[in-house]
Amino acid sequence: MSFIEPSVEEYAEQHSAPNAELFQRLAAETREKSDAPQMMVGLLEGQFLGLLVRLLQPKRVLEIGTFTGYSSISMALALSPDAHLITCDVNPETTEIARRYAQEAGVAARIEYRTAPGLESIEQLEGEFDLIFIDADKPNYVNYYEATLPKLTRRGVMILDNTLWSGRVADPSENDDNTNAIRAVNDRIRDDSRVQNVLLTVRDGMNMVWLA
């Protein structure tokens, strides 16, 4: 999902390191088999997540919202061999696609898949994470934020995806449940003395959060 002018996004993609052929096939299968292929992060955000992993060098990564695996594979490819990524989703069919492509990409050993409601999975997790990526159902964004913030390491970064919601968050006439949920989490983060953040205009908005 993106609200940037399509020609501008296409130009950015053409002037970024190209995706491997595996990602091209994953994207094509996602578009073919999914009712909401726009949920896929795509080339620009996938490359950005991979770069962030290279910079942070996290040992433990948590993802809420696996979908078909584009983001988890992008991050796992950049992980060191001794690092580990846990990804959670409620949909076994899309998770199976993610597993298959992770195996083909050679990163299946670095990824642990959990198929259950996100808050239930978070509650069962022990320890802290150096990188947390939230890209799941929007009405639960505040809940995911509150549940995962105590699990963020002092040097860690949390990213909440889709936090500009195609620009609707800035339009007072937009008041659907998803838009209001995104506004609520953005406001919560802005007003939270425990953290600092920057809301990036990358693709559909990435709210990057770290401990104050």
Z-matrix of the N, CA and C atoms (Angstrom, degrees):
N
C 1 1.459
C 2 1.525 1 109.38
N 3 1.338 2 116.15 1 137.31
C 4 1.451 3 120.16 2 -179.71
C 5 1.509 4 109.19 3 -157.51
N 6 1.342 5 117.66 4 147.80
C 7 1.455 6 120.23 5 174.78
C 8 1.521 7 110.93 6 -114.70
N 9 1.342 8 117.50 7 8.69
C 10 1.454 9 121.68 8 175.22
C 11 1.527 10 108.71 9 -72.89
N 12 1.319 11 116.33 10 146.95
C 13 1.459 12 121.24 11 176.80
C 14 1.533 13 109.35 12 -50.21
N 15 1.341 14 118.34 13 124.50
C 16 1.467 15 121.34 14 -174.98
C 17 1.524 16 113.83 15 -52.46
N 18 1.326 17 117.63 16 -39.98
C 19 1.466 18 119.80 17 -179.05
C 20 1.532 19 111.29 18 -65.86
N 21 1.339 20 116.32 19 -33.42
C 22 1.460 21 120.21 20 178.49
C 23 1.527 22 110.03 21 -70.34
N 24 1.340 23 116.43 22 -43.51
C 25 1.461 24 119.48 23 178.21
C 26 1.526 25 110.97 24 -64.11
N 27 1.321 26 116.39 25 -40.29
C 28 1.464 27 119.91 26 177.20
C 29 1.530 28 110.85 27 -61.47
N 30 1.322 29 116.47 28 -41.24
C 31 1.472 30 120.40 29 177.80
C 32 1.523 31 109.79 30 -62.27
N 33 1.330 32 117.60 31 -44.16
C 34 1.463 33 121.20 32 179.85
C 35 1.524 34 110.80 33 -61.49
N 36 1.324 35 116.82 34 -42.09
C 37 1.457 36 120.19 35 178.66
C 38 1.525 37 111.24 36 -64.13
N 39 1.337 38 116.71 37 -39.80
C 40 1.458 39 120.90 38 -178.69
C 41 1.525 40 111.92 39 -68.74
N 42 1.331 41 116.58 40 -19.64
C 43 1.458 42 120.71 41 -178.98
C 44 1.524 43 112.13 42 -112.96
N 45 1.337 44 115.46 43 23.32
C 46 1.460 45 122.62 44 171.63
C 47 1.523 46 108.08 45 -117.56
N 48 1.338 47 116.02 46 159.82
C 49 1.459 48 119.51 47 177.54
C 50 1.527 49 109.14 48 -55.27
N 51 1.318 50 118.23 49 128.56
C 52 1.468 51 120.29 50 -175.49
C 53 1.518 52 112.09 51 -69.52
N 54 1.310 53 114.81 52 154.04
C 55 1.452 54 120.38 53 176.10
C 56 1.522 55 110.96 54 -72.98
N 57 1.317 56 114.46 55 152.49
C 58 1.452 57 119.10 56 172.50
C 59 1.524 58 109.60 57 -66.32
N 60 1.319 59 115.82 58 159.13
C 61 1.465 60 121.45 59 -178.75
C 62 1.522 61 110.65 60 -59.28
N 63 1.321 62 118.43 61 -30.61
C 64 1.459 63 122.07 62 178.43
C 65 1.526 64 110.96 63 -59.40
N 66 1.326 65 117.15 64 -43.49
C 67 1.458 66 120.12 65 179.67
C 68 1.524 67 111.58 66 -67.29
N 69 1.315 68 116.68 67 -32.89
C 70 1.459 69 119.77 68 177.69
C 71 1.527 70 110.15 69 -65.10
N 72 1.322 71 116.49 70 -41.00
C 73 1.471 72 119.87 71 177.54
C 74 1.523 73 111.26 72 -69.76
N 75 1.331 74 117.25 73 -39.08
C 76 1.460 75 120.52 74 177.29
C 77 1.532 76 110.40 75 -60.99
N 78 1.326 77 116.69 76 -43.97
C 79 1.463 78 120.42 77 178.94
C 80 1.529 79 111.00 78 -62.61
N 81 1.334 80 116.49 79 -42.46
C 82 1.460 81 120.23 80 -179.62
C 83 1.531 82 110.90 81 -64.26
N 84 1.329 83 117.63 82 -42.44
C 85 1.462 84 120.62 83 179.28
C 86 1.531 85 110.98 84 -67.70
N 87 1.321 86 116.56 85 -36.44
C 88 1.464 87 119.94 86 177.41
C 89 1.523 88 110.71 87 -62.96
N 90 1.313 89 116.48 88 -43.78
C 91 1.464 90 119.90 89 178.49
C 92 1.526 91 111.59 90 -64.75
N 93 1.333 92 116.23 91 -33.63
C 94 1.463 93 120.84 92 -178.16
C 95 1.522 94 112.25 93 -75.17
N 96 1.337 95 117.40 94 -39.56
C 97 1.461 96 120.75 95 -168.75
C 98 1.529 97 114.56 96 -107.04
N 99 1.313 98 117.46 97 -9.96
C 100 1.459 99 119.38 98 -176.38
C 101 1.519 100 111.33 99 -105.84
N 102 1.320 101 115.62 100 145.53
C 103 1.465 102 120.36 101 175.94
C 104 1.524 103 111.85 102 -79.51
N 105 1.331 104 117.23 103 -14.27
C 106 1.470 105 120.62 104 -177.01
C 107 1.524 106 109.97 105 -136.47
N 108 1.340 107 118.38 106 64.07
C 109 1.467 108 120.43 107 -176.90
C 110 1.523 109 113.32 108 -63.22
N 111 1.346 110 117.30 109 -18.17
C 112 1.460 111 119.85 110 178.35
C 113 1.528 112 112.33 111 -66.47
N 114 1.329 113 117.21 112 -12.46
C 115 1.464 114 120.53 113 176.75
C 116 1.532 115 112.05 114 -70.71
N 117 1.319 116 117.10 115 -17.25
C 118 1.461 117 121.88 116 179.76
C 119 1.524 118 110.10 117 -69.19
N 120 1.340 119 118.43 118 137.88
C 121 1.461 120 120.31 119 -174.42
C 122 1.525 121 113.08 120 -69.35
N 123 1.317 122 119.02 121 -35.14
C 124 1.457 123 120.64 122 177.87
C 125 1.517 124 114.21 123 84.43
N 126 1.336 125 114.78 124 178.13
C 127 1.465 126 121.82 125 -171.34
C 128 1.522 127 112.97 126 -60.20
N 129 1.335 128 117.96 127 -52.18
C 130 1.467 129 120.33 128 -172.87
C 131 1.523 130 111.70 129 -63.82
N 132 1.324 131 116.24 130 -47.61
C 133 1.462 132 118.44 131 -178.59
C 134 1.525 133 111.32 132 -72.20
N 135 1.323 134 117.06 133 -35.77
C 136 1.461 135 119.71 134 176.34
C 137 1.521 136 111.70 135 -60.70
N 138 1.335 137 116.68 136 -44.64
C 139 1.463 138 120.38 137 177.99
C 140 1.532 139 110.67 138 -65.41
N 141 1.334 140 117.03 139 -37.56
C 142 1.457 141 120.64 140 178.75
C 143 1.531 142 110.84 141 -63.94
N 144 1.324 143 116.98 142 -43.18
C 145 1.462 144 120.33 143 178.70
C 146 1.529 145 111.03 144 -63.77
N 147 1.322 146 116.19 145 -41.14
C 148 1.460 147 119.40 146 177.31
C 149 1.517 148 111.66 147 -62.43
N 150 1.337 149 116.78 148 -42.03
C 151 1.463 150 120.44 149 177.55
C 152 1.529 151 110.61 150 -62.37
N 153 1.328 152 116.75 151 -42.25
C 154 1.463 153 120.05 152 -179.64
C 155 1.530 154 111.13 153 -61.71
N 156 1.317 155 116.62 154 -39.40
C 157 1.461 156 119.95 155 177.04
C 158 1.524 157 110.39 156 -63.80
N 159 1.311 158 117.35 157 -42.03
C 160 1.467 159 119.93 158 178.59
C 161 1.525 160 111.51 159 -62.40
N 162 1.332 161 116.79 160 -36.21
C 163 1.460 162 120.40 161 -178.67
C 164 1.527 163 111.71 162 -75.93
N 165 1.328 164 116.61 163 -43.25
C 166 1.468 165 120.83 164 -176.70
C 167 1.520 166 112.89 165 -79.83
N 168 1.343 167 116.31 166 -29.17
C 169 1.459 168 122.03 167 -175.35
C 170 1.538 169 111.76 168 51.27
N 171 1.331 170 117.17 169 54.46
C 172 1.468 171 120.41 170 -177.88
C 173 1.518 172 112.12 171 -69.85
N 174 1.326 173 115.60 172 148.61
C 175 1.462 174 120.96 173 174.06
C 176 1.521 175 111.31 174 -93.79
N 177 1.342 176 116.28 175 -29.38
C 178 1.466 177 120.95 176 178.77
C 179 1.526 178 108.44 177 -133.65
N 180 1.339 179 115.44 178 129.37
C 181 1.458 180 122.68 179 -179.89
C 182 1.526 181 108.02 180 -124.04
N 183 1.329 182 115.82 181 139.07
C 184 1.464 183 121.56 182 176.22
C 185 1.513 184 109.12 183 -121.63
N 186 1.332 185 116.20 184 129.97
C 187 1.461 186 121.91 185 175.75
C 188 1.519 187 109.08 186 -121.26
N 189 1.334 188 116.09 187 128.44
C 190 1.459 189 121.71 188 173.43
C 191 1.517 190 107.21 189 -106.19
N 192 1.330 191 116.69 190 106.11
C 193 1.461 192 122.27 191 -176.21
C 194 1.514 193 111.69 192 111.77
N 195 1.323 194 117.23 193 83.13
C 196 1.471 195 122.01 194 -177.01
C 197 1.522 196 112.11 195 -73.88
N 198 1.330 197 115.94 196 -44.74
C 199 1.458 198 124.64 197 -170.41
C 200 1.533 199 108.64 198 52.11
N 201 1.327 200 120.14 199 -129.96
C 202 1.469 201 120.46 200 -177.35
C 203 1.528 202 112.91 201 -95.93
N 204 1.323 203 117.71 202 8.38
C 205 1.457 204 119.85 203 167.90
C 206 1.510 205 117.67 204 98.82
N 207 1.324 206 118.28 205 3.24
C 208 1.467 207 119.42 206 -177.17
C 209 1.529 208 111.00 207 -58.58
N 210 1.328 209 117.52 208 -47.84
C 211 1.468 210 120.74 209 -176.56
C 212 1.526 211 111.96 210 -71.71
N 213 1.334 212 117.64 211 -42.95
C 214 1.465 213 119.37 212 -178.66
C 215 1.524 214 111.37 213 -64.67
N 216 1.328 215 117.45 214 -39.21
C 217 1.465 216 120.07 215 178.22
C 218 1.528 217 110.22 216 -68.60
N 219 1.329 218 116.71 217 -40.41
C 220 1.473 219 119.91 218 177.73
C 221 1.516 220 111.04 219 -57.83
N 222 1.327 221 116.86 220 -41.84
C 223 1.460 222 120.57 221 179.51
C 224 1.522 223 111.60 222 -74.52
N 225 1.319 224 116.89 223 -42.15
C 226 1.463 225 120.61 224 -177.05
C 227 1.522 226 111.88 225 -63.54
N 228 1.321 227 117.72 226 -35.29
C 229 1.463 228 120.77 227 178.75
C 230 1.522 229 111.59 228 -62.30
N 231 1.339 230 117.06 229 -26.40
C 232 1.461 231 121.23 230 -178.43
C 233 1.521 232 112.83 231 -95.13
N 234 1.342 233 117.67 232 -6.66
C 235 1.461 234 120.97 233 -179.65
C 236 1.521 235 111.31 234 -72.60
N 237 1.314 236 115.91 235 150.72
C 238 1.457 237 120.46 236 171.38
C 239 1.531 238 108.57 237 -70.67
N 240 1.329 239 118.65 238 157.69
C 241 1.469 240 120.70 239 -175.63
C 242 1.529 241 114.07 240 -59.77
N 243 1.329 242 117.74 241 -24.55
C 244 1.467 243 119.99 242 -178.52
C 245 1.529 244 112.71 243 -94.93
N 246 1.322 245 117.74 244 6.32
C 247 1.468 246 121.71 245 -179.69
C 248 1.531 247 109.78 246 -92.57
N 249 1.338 248 115.30 247 166.44
C 250 1.465 249 120.41 248 -171.83
C 251 1.528 250 109.38 249 -143.90
N 252 1.323 251 116.50 250 140.23
C 253 1.459 252 122.81 251 178.94
C 254 1.521 253 109.30 252 -123.81
N 255 1.326 254 116.66 253 128.46
C 256 1.467 255 122.58 254 174.04
C 257 1.517 256 107.70 255 -107.56
N 258 1.321 257 117.52 256 127.24
C 259 1.460 258 121.27 257 179.82
C 260 1.527 259 109.42 258 -126.10
N 261 1.324 260 116.61 259 138.32
C 262 1.458 261 122.95 260 -171.54
C 263 1.524 262 111.09 261 -124.61
N 264 1.336 263 115.97 262 138.73
C 265 1.454 264 120.72 263 178.08
C 266 1.533 265 108.36 264 -159.28
N 267 1.324 266 116.57 265 158.39
C 268 1.464 267 120.46 266 179.41
C 269 1.524 268 112.57 267 -95.38
N 270 1.331 269 117.49 268 -9.54
C 271 1.460 270 121.01 269 -172.20
C 272 1.529 271 110.93 270 -101.87
N 273 1.337 272 118.22 271 107.80
C 274 1.467 273 119.77 272 -178.03
C 275 1.528 274 113.25 273 -68.80
N 276 1.337 275 117.59 274 -28.29
C 277 1.463 276 119.62 275 -177.82
C 278 1.531 277 111.11 276 -69.37
N 279 1.331 278 117.06 277 -48.62
C 280 1.465 279 118.45 278 179.28
C 281 1.530 280 110.98 279 -70.07
N 282 1.325 281 116.77 280 -32.34
C 283 1.459 282 119.77 281 177.21
C 284 1.522 283 110.84 282 -64.04
N 285 1.318 284 117.36 283 -35.46
C 286 1.462 285 120.45 284 178.19
C 287 1.527 286 110.95 285 -65.29
N 288 1.323 287 117.59 286 -37.63
C 289 1.464 288 120.29 287 174.10
C 290 1.522 289 109.70 288 -61.26
N 291 1.335 290 116.34 289 -44.17
C 292 1.467 291 120.75 290 179.02
C 293 1.523 292 111.30 291 -60.10
N 294 1.316 293 117.44 292 -43.32
C 295 1.470 294 121.46 293 179.47
C 296 1.536 295 110.77 294 -60.74
N 297 1.318 296 115.07 295 -43.96
C 298 1.469 297 119.75 296 -176.16
C 299 1.525 298 111.34 297 -63.35
N 300 1.324 299 116.79 298 -44.53
C 301 1.465 300 119.56 299 -179.48
C 302 1.533 301 111.59 300 -73.43
N 303 1.323 302 117.50 301 -32.02
C 304 1.467 303 119.54 302 175.42
C 305 1.521 304 111.00 303 -63.87
N 306 1.342 305 116.12 304 -39.29
C 307 1.465 306 120.31 305 177.01
C 308 1.533 307 110.16 306 -62.82
N 309 1.324 308 115.92 307 -44.38
C 310 1.459 309 120.01 308 -179.90
C 311 1.526 310 111.33 309 -65.24
N 312 1.333 311 116.57 310 -34.96
C 313 1.467 312 121.48 311 -179.53
C 314 1.525 313 112.46 312 -76.36
N 315 1.326 314 117.01 313 -10.14
C 316 1.456 315 121.16 314 178.88
C 317 1.520 316 114.39 315 81.17
N 318 1.356 317 117.00 316 19.94
C 319 1.470 318 119.64 317 -177.39
C 320 1.525 319 112.19 318 -118.90
N 321 1.323 320 118.06 319 10.49
C 322 1.462 321 120.49 320 -176.50
C 323 1.529 322 112.13 321 -59.20
N 324 1.323 323 117.64 322 -32.91
C 325 1.465 324 120.51 323 -178.49
C 326 1.525 325 112.08 324 -69.96
N 327 1.318 326 117.25 325 -18.32
C 328 1.468 327 120.85 326 -179.42
C 329 1.524 328 112.70 327 -92.29
N 330 1.352 329 117.45 328 -8.15
C 331 1.459 330 121.29 329 -173.53
C 332 1.527 331 110.18 330 -117.31
N 333 1.326 332 115.54 331 131.20
C 334 1.464 333 122.32 332 173.53
C 335 1.523 334 108.31 333 -111.14
N 336 1.337 335 116.84 334 124.26
C 337 1.453 336 121.97 335 -177.53
C 338 1.529 337 110.28 336 -100.19
N 339 1.324 338 115.98 337 132.19
C 340 1.454 339 121.63 338 176.05
C 341 1.527 340 108.13 339 -124.72
N 342 1.332 341 115.37 340 124.14
C 343 1.461 342 121.03 341 -177.45
C 344 1.524 343 109.09 342 -109.93
N 345 1.322 344 115.39 343 96.32
C 346 1.464 345 123.07 344 -179.04
C 347 1.520 346 107.32 345 -169.37
N 348 1.328 347 118.65 346 165.93
C 349 1.468 348 119.86 347 174.44
C 350 1.522 349 111.06 348 -54.01
N 351 1.336 350 116.20 349 140.04
C 352 1.451 351 121.32 350 -171.93
C 353 1.518 352 114.01 351 -55.85
N 354 1.328 353 117.08 352 -46.43
C 355 1.467 354 119.76 353 -177.87
C 356 1.521 355 111.63 354 -65.44
N 357 1.330 356 116.05 355 -34.10
C 358 1.467 357 120.46 356 176.42
C 359 1.531 358 110.06 357 -65.30
N 360 1.319 359 116.62 358 -43.66
C 361 1.466 360 120.10 359 179.03
C 362 1.526 361 111.08 360 -64.43
N 363 1.326 362 117.12 361 -43.59
C 364 1.469 363 120.55 362 -179.88
C 365 1.522 364 110.73 363 -59.82
N 366 1.319 365 116.51 364 -41.71
C 367 1.463 366 121.12 365 -178.09
C 368 1.529 367 111.53 366 -61.11
N 369 1.324 368 116.70 367 -30.19
C 370 1.459 369 120.89 368 -177.08
C 371 1.532 370 113.34 369 -86.41
N 372 1.330 371 117.55 370 -8.17
C 373 1.457 372 121.08 371 -176.39
C 374 1.522 373 111.40 372 -81.12
N 375 1.309 374 115.56 373 139.75
C 376 1.453 375 121.33 374 176.28
C 377 1.523 376 109.41 375 -111.91
N 378 1.322 377 116.08 376 153.38
C 379 1.452 378 120.79 377 175.94
C 380 1.516 379 112.84 378 83.87
N 381 1.332 380 114.84 379 -176.59
C 382 1.462 381 122.29 380 -175.88
C 383 1.527 382 110.67 381 -111.35
N 384 1.338 383 114.15 382 165.69
C 385 1.459 384 121.11 383 -178.47
C 386 1.523 385 109.60 384 -129.86
N 387 1.327 386 115.37 385 142.98
C 388 1.463 387 121.31 386 179.37
C 389 1.525 388 112.23 387 -85.56
N 390 1.310 389 116.62 388 -21.82
C 391 1.464 390 121.76 389 179.35
C 392 1.518 391 108.25 390 -144.61
N 393 1.330 392 116.35 391 129.06
C 394 1.461 393 122.56 392 177.95
C 395 1.523 394 108.07 393 -125.69
N 396 1.331 395 116.48 394 126.34
C 397 1.475 396 121.77 395 -179.75
C 398 1.517 397 108.15 396 -119.99
N 399 1.334 398 116.65 397 118.63
C 400 1.462 399 122.36 398 -177.85
C 401 1.522 400 108.96 399 -110.05
N 402 1.333 401 115.59 400 118.11
C 403 1.465 402 121.39 401 -179.01
C 404 1.524 403 107.74 402 -150.61
N 405 1.333 404 115.49 403 65.82
C 406 1.463 405 121.02 404 -175.08
C 407 1.522 406 109.27 405 -131.48
N 408 1.335 407 117.43 406 -155.27
C 409 1.460 408 121.25 407 -177.04
C 410 1.523 409 110.96 408 -61.60
N 411 1.316 410 115.78 409 128.45
C 412 1.468 411 121.39 410 -170.90
C 413 1.525 412 114.30 411 -68.15
N 414 1.341 413 120.92 412 -36.80
C 415 1.467 414 119.12 413 179.46
C 416 1.528 415 114.27 414 -59.09
N 417 1.329 416 117.26 415 -20.27
C 418 1.463 417 120.28 416 179.54
C 419 1.533 418 113.04 417 -98.02
N 420 1.321 419 118.38 418 8.70
C 421 1.467 420 119.35 419 -174.73
C 422 1.528 421 112.83 420 -59.06
N 423 1.317 422 118.14 421 -43.95
C 424 1.473 423 119.19 422 177.95
C 425 1.521 424 109.98 423 -61.82
N 426 1.328 425 117.13 424 -40.66
C 427 1.466 426 120.47 425 179.08
C 428 1.524 427 111.54 426 -64.81
N 429 1.336 428 116.99 427 -42.68
C 430 1.466 429 119.93 428 177.71
C 431 1.529 430 110.46 429 -63.18
N 432 1.313 431 116.20 430 -42.00
C 433 1.471 432 120.58 431 179.08
C 434 1.525 433 110.55 432 -59.66
N 435 1.317 434 116.93 433 -50.09
C 436 1.462 435 120.35 434 -177.52
C 437 1.528 436 111.83 435 -66.69
N 438 1.336 437 116.79 436 -34.88
C 439 1.460 438 120.39 437 -177.56
C 440 1.526 439 112.50 438 -74.46
N 441 1.337 440 117.02 439 -31.04
C 442 1.460 441 119.40 440 -175.64
C 443 1.521 442 113.95 441 -96.82
N 444 1.331 443 118.07 442 -22.37
C 445 1.468 444 119.42 443 -177.90
C 446 1.531 445 112.38 444 -56.24
N 447 1.346 446 120.03 445 -41.50
C 448 1.464 447 118.91 446 177.89
C 449 1.529 448 113.73 447 -64.89
N 450 1.332 449 117.36 448 -13.48
C 451 1.460 450 121.62 449 -179.13
C 452 1.533 451 112.05 450 -97.87
N 453 1.330 452 117.20 451 3.00
C 454 1.463 453 121.33 452 -179.25
C 455 1.526 454 110.09 453 -86.39
N 456 1.328 455 116.71 454 129.44
C 457 1.462 456 120.20 455 179.41
C 458 1.528 457 110.19 456 -68.74
N 459 1.314 458 115.71 457 162.66
C 460 1.460 459 121.33 458 -179.37
C 461 1.530 460 111.48 459 -58.14
N 462 1.320 461 117.93 460 -35.30
C 463 1.460 462 121.94 461 -179.65
C 464 1.525 463 112.44 462 -94.43
N 465 1.317 464 116.89 463 4.85
C 466 1.448 465 120.58 464 -170.72
C 467 1.523 466 114.56 465 -84.83
N 468 1.335 467 114.54 466 170.21
C 469 1.470 468 123.05 467 178.71
C 470 1.522 469 108.80 468 -132.62
N 471 1.320 470 115.52 469 135.63
C 472 1.461 471 122.40 470 171.65
C 473 1.528 472 108.16 471 -108.29
N 474 1.326 473 116.21 472 138.78
C 475 1.462 474 121.48 473 176.87
C 476 1.519 475 108.49 474 -123.69
N 477 1.310 476 116.47 475 126.38
C 478 1.460 477 121.82 476 172.72
C 479 1.524 478 107.40 477 -108.28
N 480 1.326 479 116.08 478 120.80
C 481 1.464 480 121.41 479 -175.01
C 482 1.531 481 111.10 480 -86.74
N 483 1.329 482 115.84 481 161.41
C 484 1.470 483 124.07 482 175.22
C 485 1.528 484 112.98 483 63.85
N 486 1.312 485 117.30 484 30.80
C 487 1.459 486 120.17 485 -173.04
C 488 1.535 487 113.59 486 -86.92
N 489 1.323 488 117.18 487 6.92
C 490 1.462 489 120.71 488 166.48
C 491 1.534 490 111.24 489 -108.68
N 492 1.325 491 115.34 490 -16.52
C 493 1.477 492 123.18 491 171.24
C 494 1.521 493 111.54 492 48.88
N 495 1.325 494 114.14 493 56.70
C 496 1.465 495 122.36 494 179.86
C 497 1.526 496 112.89 495 56.30
N 498 1.323 497 116.19 496 28.12
C 499 1.448 498 121.48 497 178.56
C 500 1.522 499 114.77 498 83.06
N 501 1.334 500 116.64 499 -4.30
C 502 1.471 501 119.32 500 -175.71
C 503 1.532 502 112.33 501 -67.21
N 504 1.338 503 117.44 502 -26.20
C 505 1.469 504 119.04 503 179.92
C 506 1.529 505 111.89 504 -62.41
N 507 1.319 506 117.29 505 -24.96
C 508 1.466 507 121.70 506 -178.87
C 509 1.524 508 113.00 507 -94.24
N 510 1.321 509 116.63 508 2.79
C 511 1.462 510 121.62 509 -178.89
C 512 1.530 511 109.31 510 -107.24
N 513 1.331 512 118.63 511 108.18
C 514 1.471 513 121.07 512 -176.92
C 515 1.523 514 113.93 513 -59.23
N 516 1.313 515 117.84 514 -21.02
C 517 1.467 516 120.30 515 -179.37
C 518 1.523 517 112.54 516 -78.54
N 519 1.334 518 117.59 517 -12.11
C 520 1.466 519 121.66 518 -179.52
C 521 1.523 520 109.11 519 -91.76
N 522 1.337 521 116.61 520 119.30
C 523 1.463 522 120.17 521 -176.65
C 524 1.523 523 113.01 522 -139.71
N 525 1.329 524 117.76 523 30.95
C 526 1.456 525 120.19 524 175.89
C 527 1.528 526 109.73 525 -74.14
N 528 1.312 527 116.49 526 168.56
C 529 1.467 528 121.53 527 -173.57
C 530 1.529 529 112.37 528 -61.33
N 531 1.328 530 117.24 529 -43.36
C 532 1.464 531 119.74 530 -178.01
C 533 1.526 532 111.50 531 -66.01
N 534 1.336 533 116.13 532 -43.71
C 535 1.462 534 119.74 533 179.35
C 536 1.520 535 110.94 534 -61.78
N 537 1.317 536 116.80 535 -44.73
C 538 1.461 537 120.04 536 179.36
C 539 1.522 538 112.12 537 -65.76
N 540 1.328 539 116.99 538 -33.77
C 541 1.460 540 120.13 539 177.69
C 542 1.521 541 111.19 540 -66.92
N 543 1.332 542 117.13 541 -40.51
C 544 1.464 543 120.31 542 177.57
C 545 1.522 544 110.39 543 -66.59
N 546 1.329 545 117.02 544 -42.50
C 547 1.467 546 119.35 545 176.16
C 548 1.533 547 110.31 546 -58.13
N 549 1.313 548 116.22 547 -42.49
C 550 1.467 549 120.50 548 -177.00
C 551 1.527 550 111.57 549 -61.65
N 552 1.337 551 116.88 550 -42.89
C 553 1.465 552 117.72 551 -178.67
C 554 1.522 553 110.89 552 -72.97
N 555 1.330 554 117.88 553 -36.84
C 556 1.465 555 119.76 554 176.35
C 557 1.522 556 111.10 555 -61.80
N 558 1.337 557 116.64 556 -42.42
C 559 1.465 558 120.57 557 177.15
C 560 1.520 559 111.03 558 -65.11
N 561 1.329 560 115.85 559 -41.29
C 562 1.470 561 119.80 560 -179.51
C 563 1.518 562 110.69 561 -60.92
N 564 1.311 563 117.06 562 -44.58
C 565 1.467 564 121.23 563 -179.77
C 566 1.526 565 110.88 564 -65.67
N 567 1.325 566 116.62 565 -45.21
C 568 1.465 567 120.37 566 179.62
C 569 1.523 568 111.91 567 -57.55
N 570 1.335 569 117.04 568 -37.93
C 571 1.462 570 121.74 569 -174.42
C 572 1.522 571 113.40 570 -93.58
N 573 1.329 572 117.69 571 2.08
C 574 1.467 573 121.68 572 -174.81
C 575 1.530 574 109.74 573 -89.04
N 576 1.323 575 116.95 574 112.91
C 577 1.467 576 121.62 575 -178.01
C 578 1.524 577 112.80 576 -69.42
N 579 1.323 578 117.25 577 -11.15
C 580 1.470 579 120.04 578 -179.91
C 581 1.521 580 112.33 579 -76.78
N 582 1.333 581 117.57 580 -16.92
C 583 1.463 582 119.95 581 -169.94
C 584 1.519 583 111.56 582 -132.99
N 585 1.339 584 113.24 583 166.22
C 586 1.447 585 122.96 584 163.53
C 587 1.524 586 106.99 585 -122.52
N 588 1.329 587 116.28 586 161.22
C 589 1.469 588 117.63 587 -176.26
C 590 1.515 589 111.28 588 -158.67
N 591 1.323 590 114.80 589 165.77
C 592 1.462 591 121.93 590 167.70
C 593 1.525 592 107.02 591 -140.58
N 594 1.321 593 116.31 592 128.91
C 595 1.460 594 121.99 593 178.67
C 596 1.525 595 108.00 594 -95.01
N 597 1.329 596 115.31 595 103.50
C 598 1.455 597 121.66 596 -175.33
C 599 1.527 598 111.24 597 -84.03
N 600 1.316 599 116.00 598 145.87
C 601 1.459 600 121.30 599 176.38
C 602 1.526 601 110.71 600 -92.31
N 603 1.317 602 116.93 601 37.37
C 604 1.458 603 122.80 602 175.20
C 605 1.520 604 107.90 603 -80.41
N 606 1.307 605 115.76 604 121.97
C 607 1.458 606 123.79 605 -179.46
C 608 1.529 607 110.78 606 50.30
N 609 1.331 608 120.11 607 -108.93
C 610 1.463 609 121.13 608 -177.08
C 611 1.528 610 112.39 609 -101.01
N 612 1.330 611 115.94 610 17.78
C 613 1.462 612 120.43 611 178.46
C 614 1.507 613 112.61 612 98.38
N 615 1.316 614 116.23 613 126.71
C 616 1.463 615 122.42 614 177.57
C 617 1.527 616 107.22 615 -129.93
N 618 1.326 617 116.56 616 112.89
C 619 1.461 618 121.17 617 178.60
C 620 1.521 619 107.45 618 -90.76
N 621 1.336 620 116.07 619 110.20
C 622 1.455 621 122.15 620 -176.62
C 623 1.516 622 109.34 621 -99.56
N 624 1.322 623 116.08 622 126.75
C 625 1.459 624 122.95 623 -169.62
C 626 1.526 625 109.86 624 -127.34
N 627 1.329 626 116.70 625 138.87
C 628 1.468 627 121.61 626 173.92
C 629 1.520 628 108.49 627 -143.02
N 630 1.318 629 116.60 628 160.88
C 631 1.459 630 121.57 629 -176.00
C 632 1.519 631 111.34 630 -70.54
N 633 1.315 632 116.24 631 137.93
C 634 1.463 633 121.73 632 -179.30
C 635 1.528 634 111.26 633 -71.61
